[in-house]
């Protein structure tokens, strides 16, 4: 499915883009940092798993882009990514991941379906 999505992404999107404050995918309700900042709990962090390690970040924006060939919508999360190898500490007792927020890197966007 990802190859089909990427093929149609290459054709280019429609000029209309929607922006969301929250989006439900993969059993999680993700919020942008701005939307979650006034809540009792925040769910603006994300992990994208890879073969060697995970990538961690905070959601800045959630956008929905529409493609006309065929008609399809793709939701993208724009993130502030952090280097998980050099600047991360895992607290196994509390099941928490601490990240140095001063060390940002990697691409800005992921497909919403990739978020965990």
TADA-V672496 format. One record per residue. N is the residue number from 1. RES is the residue in one letter. PHI is phi in degrees with one decimal (* if undefined). BURIAL is + if it has 16 or more other C-alpha atoms within 10 Angstrom, else -. Layout:
N,RES,PHI,BURIAL + N,RES,PHI,BURIAL
//
This chain:
1,X,*,- + 2,X,-61.8,- + 3,X,-63.5,- + 4,X,-64.8,- + 5,X,-61.9,- + 6,X,-63.6,- + 7,X,-59.6,- + 8,X,-74.7,+ + 9,X,-60.8,+ + 10,X,-64.9,- + 11,X,-72.7,- + 12,X,97.6,- + 13,X,-88.3,+ + 14,X,-69.3,- + 15,X,-80.0,- + 16,X,-89.6,- + 17,X,-132.2,- + 18,X,-102.9,- + 19,X,-118.7,- + 20,X,-122.7,- + 21,X,-85.8,+ + 22,X,-145.5,+ + 23,X,-152.7,- + 24,X,-98.3,- + 25,X,-155.0,- + 26,X,55.2,- + 27,X,83.0,- + 28,X,-123.8,- + 29,X,-104.0,- + 30,X,-88.9,+ + 31,X,-121.6,+ + 32,X,-72.4,+ + 33,X,-57.7,+ + 34,X,-63.6,- + 35,X,-70.8,+ + 36,X,-81.9,+ + 37,X,-65.3,- + 38,X,-96.2,- + 39,X,-94.7,- + 40,X,-67.2,- + 41,X,-128.6,- + 42,X,-108.7,- + 43,X,-131.2,+ + 44,X,-105.7,+ + 45,X,-90.3,+ + 46,X,-143.8,+ + 47,X,-126.6,+ + 48,X,-115.0,- + 49,X,-79.7,- + 50,X,-134.5,- + 51,X,-64.1,- + 52,X,-89.2,- + 53,X,-165.5,- + 54,X,-100.8,- + 55,X,-115.0,+ + 56,X,-121.0,+ + 57,X,-164.5,+ + 58,X,-120.2,+ + 59,X,-75.5,+ + 60,X,-92.0,+ + 61,X,-153.4,+ + 62,X,-121.5,+ + 63,X,-125.6,+ + 64,X,-115.4,+ + 65,X,-111.7,+ + 66,X,-105.6,+ + 67,X,-114.3,+ + 68,X,-91.9,- + 69,X,-121.5,- + 70,X,-69.9,- + 71,X,-62.8,- + 72,X,-154.2,- + 73,X,-115.7,- + 74,X,-124.1,- + 75,X,-99.8,+ + 76,X,-117.7,+ + 77,X,-104.2,+ + 78,X,-96.0,+ + 79,X,-123.5,+ + 80,X,-98.5,+ + 81,X,-91.2,+ + 82,X,-126.2,+ + 83,X,-70.1,+ + 84,X,-78.4,+ + 85,X,-83.3,- + 86,X,-86.9,- + 87,X,-125.6,- + 88,X,-133.1,- + 89,X,-133.2,- + 90,X,-102.5,- + 91,X,-101.0,- + 92,X,-63.8,- + 93,X,-59.7,- + 94,X,-104.6,- + 95,X,56.6,- + 96,X,-119.7,- + 97,X,-118.5,- + 98,X,-104.2,- + 99,X,-124.4,+ + 100,X,-75.1,- + 101,X,-73.3,- + 102,X,-87.0,- + 103,X,-110.7,- + 104,X,-100.3,- + 105,X,-164.2,- + 106,X,79.0,- + 107,X,-66.7,- + 108,X,-83.9,- + 109,X,-119.4,+ + 110,X,-136.4,- + 111,X,-71.7,- + 112,X,-57.2,+ + 113,X,-65.1,- + 114,X,-82.4,- + 115,X,-75.9,+ + 116,X,-129.6,-
//
